[in-house]
Amino acid sequence: MRATELVRNRVVFSETAFADIVLLHVPKPVAGSTHGFKYRLAYVVKNACVVLYDNESGKGDHRHFKGKETPYIFHTPQRLIADFQRDIERWNRENRNT
């Protein structure tokens, strides 16, 4: 069985900001994860990735925010997207004057 693409979407917020969301259902968990999903959710502002959620093989589930990488506890795809959206809102709120 091959990976099944569930979501592949680019959301444009402005001329200088967009989010790329890729979510796949995989036949077996990627190394470091315990669930059947592979994902990469990135928020890019002025050509810099400022928020990133992914589960790179071997590293498992984690997020990048404010230049720091921290573990992420994956629950469901819906929760993943909601958490990502919340971090986008937080980043925008904290950086609105830059």
C-alpha positions as CSV (number, residue, x, y, z in Angstrom):
1,M,0.0,0.0,0.0
2,R,1.2,3.5,-0.9
3,A,0.8,6.8,0.9
4,T,-2.6,8.5,0.3
5,E,-2.6,12.2,-0.1
6,L,-5.3,13.7,2.2
7,V,-4.4,17.4,1.9
8,R,-2.1,19.4,-0.3
9,N,-3.0,23.1,-0.1
10,R,-1.4,26.5,-0.2
11,V,-3.2,29.3,1.6
12,V,-2.1,32.8,0.6
13,F,-2.5,35.3,3.4
14,S,-0.8,38.3,1.7
15,E,1.8,39.1,-0.9
16,T,4.5,38.1,1.5
17,A,2.9,35.3,3.6
18,F,1.5,31.9,2.8
19,A,1.0,28.5,4.4
20,D,1.7,25.2,2.7
21,I,-0.1,22.2,4.2
22,V,0.7,18.6,3.2
23,L,-0.9,15.6,5.0
24,L,-0.5,12.0,3.9
25,H,-1.9,8.8,5.3
26,V,0.9,6.3,5.3
27,P,0.7,2.5,5.6
28,K,3.0,2.4,8.6
29,P,4.3,5.1,10.9
30,V,7.4,7.0,9.9
31,A,10.4,6.4,12.1
32,G,9.9,8.3,15.4
33,S,6.1,8.6,15.1
34,T,3.4,6.2,16.4
35,H,0.5,7.1,14.0
36,G,-0.2,6.6,10.3
37,F,0.3,10.1,9.1
38,K,3.2,12.0,7.4
39,Y,2.9,15.8,7.4
40,R,4.5,19.1,6.8
41,L,2.7,22.4,7.6
42,A,4.8,25.5,7.0
43,Y,4.0,29.2,7.4
44,V,6.3,31.3,5.3
45,V,6.6,35.1,5.7
46,K,9.0,37.2,3.5
47,N,10.6,34.0,2.2
48,A,11.4,32.7,5.8
49,C,9.7,29.7,7.3
50,V,8.5,31.1,10.7
51,V,6.2,28.2,11.8
52,L,6.7,24.5,10.9
53,Y,5.1,21.3,12.1
54,D,6.5,18.1,10.6
55,N,7.4,14.5,11.4
56,E,10.6,14.1,9.6
57,S,11.7,10.4,9.5
58,G,13.8,9.6,12.5
59,K,12.9,12.9,14.4
60,G,9.3,12.1,15.0
61,D,6.6,14.7,15.6
62,H,7.9,18.2,16.3
63,R,7.3,21.9,15.7
64,H,9.5,24.9,14.9
65,F,8.4,28.2,16.4
66,K,10.4,31.4,17.1
67,G,13.6,29.6,16.0
68,K,13.2,26.7,18.5
69,E,12.4,23.1,17.8
70,T,10.2,21.4,20.3
71,P,8.4,18.0,20.5
72,Y,4.8,17.9,19.3
73,I,2.2,15.4,20.6
74,F,0.1,14.4,17.6
75,H,-3.5,13.6,18.4
76,T,-5.5,13.9,15.2
77,P,-5.1,15.6,11.8
78,Q,-7.8,18.1,12.8
79,R,-6.0,19.0,16.0
80,L,-2.7,19.3,14.1
81,I,-4.2,21.8,11.7
82,A,-5.9,23.7,14.6
83,D,-2.6,23.9,16.5
84,F,-0.8,25.1,13.4
85,Q,-3.5,27.8,12.8
86,R,-3.2,28.9,16.4
87,D,0.6,29.3,16.0
88,I,0.1,31.3,12.8
89,E,-2.3,33.7,14.7
90,R,0.2,33.9,17.6
91,W,3.1,34.6,15.3
92,N,1.2,37.3,13.4
93,R,0.0,38.9,16.7
94,E,3.5,39.0,18.1
95,N,5.1,40.2,14.9
96,R,2.5,42.7,13.6
97,N,4.9,45.6,13.9
98,T,7.8,44.0,12.0
